[in-house]
Amino acid sequence: MDELIDIVTDNGLKTGETVLKSVAHRDGIFHQTVHIWFYTKNHQILLQQRGKDKNTFPLLFDVSVAGHIHAGEAVEVAALREIEEEIGLLVSKKDLKKIGVFKSIQNHHSELIDAEFHHTFIAELKAPLQELIKQESEVEDLQLTSLIKFSEETWGMANSKKYVPHSATYYKTVIKAIKKEL
């Protein structure tokens, strides 16, 4: 779905201009997204397997929930909206803990360049996995995996054919933040 998003500078500051998401991706224009990583008290992390029809990284495992921030939309509002859309879960702002903003540029091909700032949160998953309702158009599967296994597979990208290739710094920050909460 194409939507209007805010343009940001290469330092993440809003310019006051908007653009269609498709144009931002085509032209490599910086914009904002939200990433929400869910964890459980028994040291598991919720992974989303990306839909098979996604333009980027189909069927790879990624952040629990992610999406674009609409033009003029508050970051936390976008996070809550994406959580409800992608996994059918209602949470409140107080459940989200922001752990950072990460600049990411992925050159997929000449007409698809993701130039994004990921506003990244962690949140405790309090609902059982079987109660989550995945958004069929976006999500192939949802699964819980141990934080230890996830750490081993992502820190050095030992299993790079399984996960979306975020930077090692990004994955380490997520894992450390979750460990701190446990």
PyMOL CGO cylinders between C-alpha atoms (Angstrom):
from pymol import cmd
from pymol.cgo import CYLINDER

trace = [
    CYLINDER, 0.00, 0.00, 0.00, 1.37, 3.41, -0.97, 0.3, 1, 1, 1, 1, 1, 1,
    CYLINDER, 1.37, 3.41, -0.97, 1.12, 6.13, 1.62, 0.3, 1, 1, 1, 1, 1, 1,
    CYLINDER, 1.12, 6.13, 1.62, 2.46, 9.59, 2.34, 0.3, 1, 1, 1, 1, 1, 1,
    CYLINDER, 2.46, 9.59, 2.34, 5.50, 9.65, 4.60, 0.3, 1, 1, 1, 1, 1, 1,
    CYLINDER, 5.50, 9.65, 4.60, 7.65, 12.46, 6.01, 0.3, 1, 1, 1, 1, 1, 1,
    CYLINDER, 7.65, 12.46, 6.01, 10.99, 13.15, 4.38, 0.3, 1, 1, 1, 1, 1, 1,
    CYLINDER, 10.99, 13.15, 4.38, 13.90, 13.40, 6.81, 0.3, 1, 1, 1, 1, 1, 1,
    CYLINDER, 13.90, 13.40, 6.81, 17.48, 14.56, 6.30, 0.3, 1, 1, 1, 1, 1, 1,
    CYLINDER, 17.48, 14.56, 6.30, 20.42, 12.16, 6.36, 0.3, 1, 1, 1, 1, 1, 1,
    CYLINDER, 20.42, 12.16, 6.36, 20.64, 13.08, 10.07, 0.3, 1, 1, 1, 1, 1, 1,
    CYLINDER, 20.64, 13.08, 10.07, 17.01, 12.08, 10.70, 0.3, 1, 1, 1, 1, 1, 1,
    CYLINDER, 17.01, 12.08, 10.70, 15.50, 15.56, 11.01, 0.3, 1, 1, 1, 1, 1, 1,
    CYLINDER, 15.50, 15.56, 11.01, 12.10, 16.22, 9.42, 0.3, 1, 1, 1, 1, 1, 1,
    CYLINDER, 12.10, 16.22, 9.42, 12.25, 18.56, 6.44, 0.3, 1, 1, 1, 1, 1, 1,
    CYLINDER, 12.25, 18.56, 6.44, 8.57, 19.50, 6.49, 0.3, 1, 1, 1, 1, 1, 1,
    CYLINDER, 8.57, 19.50, 6.49, 8.09, 17.78, 3.13, 0.3, 1, 1, 1, 1, 1, 1,
    CYLINDER, 8.09, 17.78, 3.13, 6.23, 14.57, 2.36, 0.3, 1, 1, 1, 1, 1, 1,
    CYLINDER, 6.23, 14.57, 2.36, 6.52, 11.98, -0.39, 0.3, 1, 1, 1, 1, 1, 1,
    CYLINDER, 6.52, 11.98, -0.39, 4.81, 8.77, -1.39, 0.3, 1, 1, 1, 1, 1, 1,
    CYLINDER, 4.81, 8.77, -1.39, 6.52, 5.72, 0.11, 0.3, 1, 1, 1, 1, 1, 1,
    CYLINDER, 6.52, 5.72, 0.11, 7.02, 4.27, -3.38, 0.3, 1, 1, 1, 1, 1, 1,
    CYLINDER, 7.02, 4.27, -3.38, 8.90, 7.41, -4.47, 0.3, 1, 1, 1, 1, 1, 1,
    CYLINDER, 8.90, 7.41, -4.47, 11.04, 7.40, -1.31, 0.3, 1, 1, 1, 1, 1, 1,
    CYLINDER, 11.04, 7.40, -1.31, 12.02, 3.79, -2.01, 0.3, 1, 1, 1, 1, 1, 1,
    CYLINDER, 12.02, 3.79, -2.01, 12.62, 4.40, -5.71, 0.3, 1, 1, 1, 1, 1, 1,
    CYLINDER, 12.62, 4.40, -5.71, 14.79, 7.48, -5.11, 0.3, 1, 1, 1, 1, 1, 1,
    CYLINDER, 14.79, 7.48, -5.11, 16.47, 6.52, -1.83, 0.3, 1, 1, 1, 1, 1, 1,
    CYLINDER, 16.47, 6.52, -1.83, 14.88, 9.37, 0.15, 0.3, 1, 1, 1, 1, 1, 1,
    CYLINDER, 14.88, 9.37, 0.15, 15.39, 9.15, 3.90, 0.3, 1, 1, 1, 1, 1, 1,
    CYLINDER, 15.39, 9.15, 3.90, 12.26, 8.45, 5.94, 0.3, 1, 1, 1, 1, 1, 1,
    CYLINDER, 12.26, 8.45, 5.94, 11.21, 6.91, 9.26, 0.3, 1, 1, 1, 1, 1, 1,
    CYLINDER, 11.21, 6.91, 9.26, 10.05, 3.47, 10.34, 0.3, 1, 1, 1, 1, 1, 1,
    CYLINDER, 10.05, 3.47, 10.34, 9.23, 1.75, 13.60, 0.3, 1, 1, 1, 1, 1, 1,
    CYLINDER, 9.23, 1.75, 13.60, 10.65, -1.55, 14.81, 0.3, 1, 1, 1, 1, 1, 1,
    CYLINDER, 10.65, -1.55, 14.81, 9.17, -3.33, 17.81, 0.3, 1, 1, 1, 1, 1, 1,
    CYLINDER, 9.17, -3.33, 17.81, 10.88, -6.38, 19.28, 0.3, 1, 1, 1, 1, 1, 1,
    CYLINDER, 10.88, -6.38, 19.28, 8.74, -8.48, 21.61, 0.3, 1, 1, 1, 1, 1, 1,
    CYLINDER, 8.74, -8.48, 21.61, 10.30, -10.72, 24.25, 0.3, 1, 1, 1, 1, 1, 1,
    CYLINDER, 10.30, -10.72, 24.25, 8.94, -13.04, 26.93, 0.3, 1, 1, 1, 1, 1, 1,
    CYLINDER, 8.94, -13.04, 26.93, 9.92, -13.37, 30.58, 0.3, 1, 1, 1, 1, 1, 1,
    CYLINDER, 9.92, -13.37, 30.58, 11.18, -16.88, 29.81, 0.3, 1, 1, 1, 1, 1, 1,
    CYLINDER, 11.18, -16.88, 29.81, 13.94, -15.46, 27.58, 0.3, 1, 1, 1, 1, 1, 1,
    CYLINDER, 13.94, -15.46, 27.58, 12.34, -15.84, 24.17, 0.3, 1, 1, 1, 1, 1, 1,
    CYLINDER, 12.34, -15.84, 24.17, 12.06, -13.34, 21.34, 0.3, 1, 1, 1, 1, 1, 1,
    CYLINDER, 12.06, -13.34, 21.34, 9.21, -13.09, 18.84, 0.3, 1, 1, 1, 1, 1, 1,
    CYLINDER, 9.21, -13.09, 18.84, 10.36, -13.31, 15.23, 0.3, 1, 1, 1, 1, 1, 1,
    CYLINDER, 10.36, -13.31, 15.23, 8.33, -12.47, 12.18, 0.3, 1, 1, 1, 1, 1, 1,
    CYLINDER, 8.33, -12.47, 12.18, 8.94, -14.36, 8.98, 0.3, 1, 1, 1, 1, 1, 1,
    CYLINDER, 8.94, -14.36, 8.98, 8.40, -11.86, 6.18, 0.3, 1, 1, 1, 1, 1, 1,
    CYLINDER, 8.40, -11.86, 6.18, 5.71, -12.61, 3.62, 0.3, 1, 1, 1, 1, 1, 1,
    CYLINDER, 5.71, -12.61, 3.62, 6.68, -14.59, 0.52, 0.3, 1, 1, 1, 1, 1, 1,
    CYLINDER, 6.68, -14.59, 0.52, 5.49, -11.74, -1.74, 0.3, 1, 1, 1, 1, 1, 1,
    CYLINDER, 5.49, -11.74, -1.74, 7.50, -8.97, -0.04, 0.3, 1, 1, 1, 1, 1, 1,
    CYLINDER, 7.50, -8.97, -0.04, 9.76, -6.94, -2.36, 0.3, 1, 1, 1, 1, 1, 1,
    CYLINDER, 9.76, -6.94, -2.36, 12.63, -7.16, 0.09, 0.3, 1, 1, 1, 1, 1, 1,
    CYLINDER, 12.63, -7.16, 0.09, 13.92, -10.17, 1.98, 0.3, 1, 1, 1, 1, 1, 1,
    CYLINDER, 13.92, -10.17, 1.98, 10.92, -12.46, 1.39, 0.3, 1, 1, 1, 1, 1, 1,
    CYLINDER, 10.92, -12.46, 1.39, 10.65, -15.34, 3.88, 0.3, 1, 1, 1, 1, 1, 1,
    CYLINDER, 10.65, -15.34, 3.88, 13.58, -14.14, 6.01, 0.3, 1, 1, 1, 1, 1, 1,
    CYLINDER, 13.58, -14.14, 6.01, 13.10, -13.68, 9.73, 0.3, 1, 1, 1, 1, 1, 1,
    CYLINDER, 13.10, -13.68, 9.73, 13.03, -10.16, 11.07, 0.3, 1, 1, 1, 1, 1, 1,
    CYLINDER, 13.03, -10.16, 11.07, 11.85, -7.84, 13.81, 0.3, 1, 1, 1, 1, 1, 1,
    CYLINDER, 11.85, -7.84, 13.81, 8.58, -8.85, 15.55, 0.3, 1, 1, 1, 1, 1, 1,
    CYLINDER, 8.58, -8.85, 15.55, 6.73, -5.88, 14.03, 0.3, 1, 1, 1, 1, 1, 1,
    CYLINDER, 6.73, -5.88, 14.03, 7.88, -3.14, 11.67, 0.3, 1, 1, 1, 1, 1, 1,
    CYLINDER, 7.88, -3.14, 11.67, 6.37, -0.50, 9.46, 0.3, 1, 1, 1, 1, 1, 1,
    CYLINDER, 6.37, -0.50, 9.46, 6.50, 2.99, 8.07, 0.3, 1, 1, 1, 1, 1, 1,
    CYLINDER, 6.50, 2.99, 8.07, 5.49, 6.09, 9.99, 0.3, 1, 1, 1, 1, 1, 1,
    CYLINDER, 5.49, 6.09, 9.99, 2.78, 7.96, 8.11, 0.3, 1, 1, 1, 1, 1, 1,
    CYLINDER, 2.78, 7.96, 8.11, 3.19, 11.67, 7.35, 0.3, 1, 1, 1, 1, 1, 1,
    CYLINDER, 3.19, 11.67, 7.35, 2.49, 13.68, 10.48, 0.3, 1, 1, 1, 1, 1, 1,
    CYLINDER, 2.49, 13.68, 10.48, 2.07, 10.56, 12.64, 0.3, 1, 1, 1, 1, 1, 1,
    CYLINDER, 2.07, 10.56, 12.64, 3.74, 10.36, 16.06, 0.3, 1, 1, 1, 1, 1, 1,
    CYLINDER, 3.74, 10.36, 16.06, 6.35, 7.61, 16.37, 0.3, 1, 1, 1, 1, 1, 1,
    CYLINDER, 6.35, 7.61, 16.37, 4.60, 5.82, 19.26, 0.3, 1, 1, 1, 1, 1, 1,
    CYLINDER, 4.60, 5.82, 19.26, 1.22, 6.00, 17.49, 0.3, 1, 1, 1, 1, 1, 1,
    CYLINDER, 1.22, 6.00, 17.49, 2.79, 4.37, 14.43, 0.3, 1, 1, 1, 1, 1, 1,
    CYLINDER, 2.79, 4.37, 14.43, 4.29, 1.64, 16.61, 0.3, 1, 1, 1, 1, 1, 1,
    CYLINDER, 4.29, 1.64, 16.61, 0.94, 0.86, 18.23, 0.3, 1, 1, 1, 1, 1, 1,
    CYLINDER, 0.94, 0.86, 18.23, -0.83, 0.89, 14.85, 0.3, 1, 1, 1, 1, 1, 1,
    CYLINDER, -0.83, 0.89, 14.85, 1.71, -1.47, 13.29, 0.3, 1, 1, 1, 1, 1, 1,
    CYLINDER, 1.71, -1.47, 13.29, 1.51, -3.87, 16.24, 0.3, 1, 1, 1, 1, 1, 1,
    CYLINDER, 1.51, -3.87, 16.24, -2.26, -4.09, 15.88, 0.3, 1, 1, 1, 1, 1, 1,
    CYLINDER, -2.26, -4.09, 15.88, -2.09, -4.43, 12.07, 0.3, 1, 1, 1, 1, 1, 1,
    CYLINDER, -2.09, -4.43, 12.07, 0.66, -7.04, 11.87, 0.3, 1, 1, 1, 1, 1, 1,
    CYLINDER, 0.66, -7.04, 11.87, 0.01, -9.27, 14.88, 0.3, 1, 1, 1, 1, 1, 1,
    CYLINDER, 0.01, -9.27, 14.88, -3.45, -8.23, 16.11, 0.3, 1, 1, 1, 1, 1, 1,
    CYLINDER, -3.45, -8.23, 16.11, -2.21, -7.19, 19.54, 0.3, 1, 1, 1, 1, 1, 1,
    CYLINDER, -2.21, -7.19, 19.54, -3.37, -4.15, 21.47, 0.3, 1, 1, 1, 1, 1, 1,
    CYLINDER, -3.37, -4.15, 21.47, -0.72, -2.59, 23.70, 0.3, 1, 1, 1, 1, 1, 1,
    CYLINDER, -0.72, -2.59, 23.70, -0.35, 0.85, 25.24, 0.3, 1, 1, 1, 1, 1, 1,
    CYLINDER, -0.35, 0.85, 25.24, 2.43, 3.42, 24.94, 0.3, 1, 1, 1, 1, 1, 1,
    CYLINDER, 2.43, 3.42, 24.94, 3.61, 2.57, 28.45, 0.3, 1, 1, 1, 1, 1, 1,
    CYLINDER, 3.61, 2.57, 28.45, 4.36, -0.99, 27.26, 0.3, 1, 1, 1, 1, 1, 1,
    CYLINDER, 4.36, -0.99, 27.26, 6.91, 0.29, 24.73, 0.3, 1, 1, 1, 1, 1, 1,
    CYLINDER, 6.91, 0.29, 24.73, 10.50, 1.04, 25.68, 0.3, 1, 1, 1, 1, 1, 1,
    CYLINDER, 10.50, 1.04, 25.68, 12.49, 2.96, 23.07, 0.3, 1, 1, 1, 1, 1, 1,
    CYLINDER, 12.49, 2.96, 23.07, 16.05, 1.70, 22.77, 0.3, 1, 1, 1, 1, 1, 1,
    CYLINDER, 16.05, 1.70, 22.77, 17.32, 3.86, 19.93, 0.3, 1, 1, 1, 1, 1, 1,
    CYLINDER, 17.32, 3.86, 19.93, 17.08, 5.16, 16.40, 0.3, 1, 1, 1, 1, 1, 1,
    CYLINDER, 17.08, 5.16, 16.40, 19.16, 3.36, 13.80, 0.3, 1, 1, 1, 1, 1, 1,
    CYLINDER, 19.16, 3.36, 13.80, 20.14, 4.68, 10.38, 0.3, 1, 1, 1, 1, 1, 1,
    CYLINDER, 20.14, 4.68, 10.38, 19.93, 2.03, 7.69, 0.3, 1, 1, 1, 1, 1, 1,
    CYLINDER, 19.93, 2.03, 7.69, 20.57, 2.13, 3.95, 0.3, 1, 1, 1, 1, 1, 1,
    CYLINDER, 20.57, 2.13, 3.95, 19.81, -0.99, 1.93, 0.3, 1, 1, 1, 1, 1, 1,
    CYLINDER, 19.81, -0.99, 1.93, 20.46, -0.83, -1.82, 0.3, 1, 1, 1, 1, 1, 1,
    CYLINDER, 20.46, -0.83, -1.82, 18.27, -3.65, -3.07, 0.3, 1, 1, 1, 1, 1, 1,
    CYLINDER, 18.27, -3.65, -3.07, 18.52, -2.63, -6.73, 0.3, 1, 1, 1, 1, 1, 1,
    CYLINDER, 18.52, -2.63, -6.73, 18.51, 0.56, -8.81, 0.3, 1, 1, 1, 1, 1, 1,
    CYLINDER, 18.51, 0.56, -8.81, 14.81, 1.23, -8.21, 0.3, 1, 1, 1, 1, 1, 1,
    CYLINDER, 14.81, 1.23, -8.21, 14.54, 0.10, -4.59, 0.3, 1, 1, 1, 1, 1, 1,
    CYLINDER, 14.54, 0.10, -4.59, 16.68, 1.81, -2.00, 0.3, 1, 1, 1, 1, 1, 1,
    CYLINDER, 16.68, 1.81, -2.00, 15.61, 1.74, 1.65, 0.3, 1, 1, 1, 1, 1, 1,
    CYLINDER, 15.61, 1.74, 1.65, 17.06, 4.85, 3.32, 0.3, 1, 1, 1, 1, 1, 1,
    CYLINDER, 17.06, 4.85, 3.32, 15.47, 4.69, 6.75, 0.3, 1, 1, 1, 1, 1, 1,
    CYLINDER, 15.47, 4.69, 6.75, 15.73, 5.64, 10.37, 0.3, 1, 1, 1, 1, 1, 1,
    CYLINDER, 15.73, 5.64, 10.37, 14.37, 2.78, 12.49, 0.3, 1, 1, 1, 1, 1, 1,
    CYLINDER, 14.37, 2.78, 12.49, 12.80, 4.03, 15.73, 0.3, 1, 1, 1, 1, 1, 1,
    CYLINDER, 12.80, 4.03, 15.73, 13.33, 0.85, 17.72, 0.3, 1, 1, 1, 1, 1, 1,
    CYLINDER, 13.33, 0.85, 17.72, 11.38, -0.37, 20.74, 0.3, 1, 1, 1, 1, 1, 1,
    CYLINDER, 11.38, -0.37, 20.74, 11.22, -3.45, 22.92, 0.3, 1, 1, 1, 1, 1, 1,
    CYLINDER, 11.22, -3.45, 22.92, 8.11, -4.69, 24.70, 0.3, 1, 1, 1, 1, 1, 1,
    CYLINDER, 8.11, -4.69, 24.70, 7.17, -7.69, 26.77, 0.3, 1, 1, 1, 1, 1, 1,
    CYLINDER, 7.17, -7.69, 26.77, 4.89, -10.13, 24.97, 0.3, 1, 1, 1, 1, 1, 1,
    CYLINDER, 4.89, -10.13, 24.97, 2.15, -10.94, 27.48, 0.3, 1, 1, 1, 1, 1, 1,
    CYLINDER, 2.15, -10.94, 27.48, -0.19, -12.80, 25.11, 0.3, 1, 1, 1, 1, 1, 1,
    CYLINDER, -0.19, -12.80, 25.11, 0.36, -16.42, 24.09, 0.3, 1, 1, 1, 1, 1, 1,
    CYLINDER, 0.36, -16.42, 24.09, 1.75, -16.92, 20.59, 0.3, 1, 1, 1, 1, 1, 1,
    CYLINDER, 1.75, -16.92, 20.59, -1.40, -18.74, 19.43, 0.3, 1, 1, 1, 1, 1, 1,
    CYLINDER, -1.40, -18.74, 19.43, -3.53, -15.65, 20.21, 0.3, 1, 1, 1, 1, 1, 1,
    CYLINDER, -3.53, -15.65, 20.21, -1.59, -13.42, 17.82, 0.3, 1, 1, 1, 1, 1, 1,
    CYLINDER, -1.59, -13.42, 17.82, -3.28, -12.75, 14.49, 0.3, 1, 1, 1, 1, 1, 1,
    CYLINDER, -3.28, -12.75, 14.49, -0.78, -12.32, 11.69, 0.3, 1, 1, 1, 1, 1, 1,
    CYLINDER, -0.78, -12.32, 11.69, -1.46, -9.94, 8.83, 0.3, 1, 1, 1, 1, 1, 1,
    CYLINDER, -1.46, -9.94, 8.83, -1.57, -12.36, 5.90, 0.3, 1, 1, 1, 1, 1, 1,
    CYLINDER, -1.57, -12.36, 5.90, -0.30, -9.86, 3.31, 0.3, 1, 1, 1, 1, 1, 1,
    CYLINDER, -0.30, -9.86, 3.31, 2.81, -9.01, 5.33, 0.3, 1, 1, 1, 1, 1, 1,
    CYLINDER, 2.81, -9.01, 5.33, 3.60, -11.92, 7.63, 0.3, 1, 1, 1, 1, 1, 1,
    CYLINDER, 3.60, -11.92, 7.63, 4.28, -15.52, 6.63, 0.3, 1, 1, 1, 1, 1, 1,
    CYLINDER, 4.28, -15.52, 6.63, 4.81, -16.84, 10.15, 0.3, 1, 1, 1, 1, 1, 1,
    CYLINDER, 4.81, -16.84, 10.15, 5.42, -15.85, 13.76, 0.3, 1, 1, 1, 1, 1, 1,
    CYLINDER, 5.42, -15.85, 13.76, 7.62, -17.86, 16.08, 0.3, 1, 1, 1, 1, 1, 1,
    CYLINDER, 7.62, -17.86, 16.08, 9.30, -17.62, 19.43, 0.3, 1, 1, 1, 1, 1, 1,
    CYLINDER, 9.30, -17.62, 19.43, 12.96, -18.54, 19.67, 0.3, 1, 1, 1, 1, 1, 1,
    CYLINDER, 12.96, -18.54, 19.67, 15.35, -18.49, 22.60, 0.3, 1, 1, 1, 1, 1, 1,
    CYLINDER, 15.35, -18.49, 22.60, 17.26, -15.28, 23.10, 0.3, 1, 1, 1, 1, 1, 1,
    CYLINDER, 17.26, -15.28, 23.10, 20.48, -17.31, 23.30, 0.3, 1, 1, 1, 1, 1, 1,
    CYLINDER, 20.48, -17.31, 23.30, 19.90, -18.95, 19.91, 0.3, 1, 1, 1, 1, 1, 1,
    CYLINDER, 19.90, -18.95, 19.91, 18.91, -15.61, 18.38, 0.3, 1, 1, 1, 1, 1, 1,
    CYLINDER, 18.91, -15.61, 18.38, 22.08, -14.01, 19.81, 0.3, 1, 1, 1, 1, 1, 1,
    CYLINDER, 22.08, -14.01, 19.81, 24.29, -16.75, 18.43, 0.3, 1, 1, 1, 1, 1, 1,
    CYLINDER, 24.29, -16.75, 18.43, 22.73, -16.53, 14.97, 0.3, 1, 1, 1, 1, 1, 1,
    CYLINDER, 22.73, -16.53, 14.97, 22.70, -12.74, 14.59, 0.3, 1, 1, 1, 1, 1, 1,
    CYLINDER, 22.70, -12.74, 14.59, 25.70, -11.25, 16.40, 0.3, 1, 1, 1, 1, 1, 1,
    CYLINDER, 25.70, -11.25, 16.40, 28.13, -12.39, 13.78, 0.3, 1, 1, 1, 1, 1, 1,
    CYLINDER, 28.13, -12.39, 13.78, 25.39, -13.11, 11.25, 0.3, 1, 1, 1, 1, 1, 1,
    CYLINDER, 25.39, -13.11, 11.25, 26.33, -16.78, 11.53, 0.3, 1, 1, 1, 1, 1, 1,
    CYLINDER, 26.33, -16.78, 11.53, 23.02, -17.63, 9.91, 0.3, 1, 1, 1, 1, 1, 1,
    CYLINDER, 23.02, -17.63, 9.91, 22.80, -14.84, 7.34, 0.3, 1, 1, 1, 1, 1, 1,
    CYLINDER, 22.80, -14.84, 7.34, 20.44, -16.74, 5.05, 0.3, 1, 1, 1, 1, 1, 1,
    CYLINDER, 20.44, -16.74, 5.05, 17.83, -16.88, 7.82, 0.3, 1, 1, 1, 1, 1, 1,
    CYLINDER, 17.83, -16.88, 7.82, 17.65, -13.24, 8.99, 0.3, 1, 1, 1, 1, 1, 1,
    CYLINDER, 17.65, -13.24, 8.99, 17.25, -9.82, 7.41, 0.3, 1, 1, 1, 1, 1, 1,
    CYLINDER, 17.25, -9.82, 7.41, 20.80, -8.40, 7.36, 0.3, 1, 1, 1, 1, 1, 1,
    CYLINDER, 20.80, -8.40, 7.36, 20.62, -5.59, 9.91, 0.3, 1, 1, 1, 1, 1, 1,
    CYLINDER, 20.62, -5.59, 9.91, 23.97, -4.44, 11.28, 0.3, 1, 1, 1, 1, 1, 1,
    CYLINDER, 23.97, -4.44, 11.28, 25.65, -6.38, 14.09, 0.3, 1, 1, 1, 1, 1, 1,
    CYLINDER, 25.65, -6.38, 14.09, 25.45, -3.21, 16.22, 0.3, 1, 1, 1, 1, 1, 1,
    CYLINDER, 25.45, -3.21, 16.22, 21.70, -3.10, 15.73, 0.3, 1, 1, 1, 1, 1, 1,
    CYLINDER, 21.70, -3.10, 15.73, 21.20, -6.75, 16.74, 0.3, 1, 1, 1, 1, 1, 1,
    CYLINDER, 21.20, -6.75, 16.74, 23.56, -6.40, 19.73, 0.3, 1, 1, 1, 1, 1, 1,
    CYLINDER, 23.56, -6.40, 19.73, 21.69, -3.32, 20.96, 0.3, 1, 1, 1, 1, 1, 1,
    CYLINDER, 21.69, -3.32, 20.96, 18.34, -5.14, 20.76, 0.3, 1, 1, 1, 1, 1, 1,
    CYLINDER, 18.34, -5.14, 20.76, 19.65, -8.23, 22.55, 0.3, 1, 1, 1, 1, 1, 1,
    CYLINDER, 19.65, -8.23, 22.55, 21.40, -6.24, 25.29, 0.3, 1, 1, 1, 1, 1, 1,
    CYLINDER, 21.40, -6.24, 25.29, 18.27, -4.13, 25.91, 0.3, 1, 1, 1, 1, 1, 1,
    CYLINDER, 18.27, -4.13, 25.91, 16.10, -7.23, 26.24, 0.3, 1, 1, 1, 1, 1, 1,
    CYLINDER, 16.10, -7.23, 26.24, 18.62, -8.93, 28.56, 0.3, 1, 1, 1, 1, 1, 1,
    CYLINDER, 18.62, -8.93, 28.56, 18.59, -5.83, 30.74, 0.3, 1, 1, 1, 1, 1, 1,
    CYLINDER, 18.59, -5.83, 30.74, 14.79, -6.13, 31.12, 0.3, 1, 1, 1, 1, 1, 1,
    CYLINDER, 14.79, -6.13, 31.12, 15.03, -9.80, 32.12, 0.3, 1, 1, 1, 1, 1, 1,
]
cmd.load_cgo(trace, "trace")
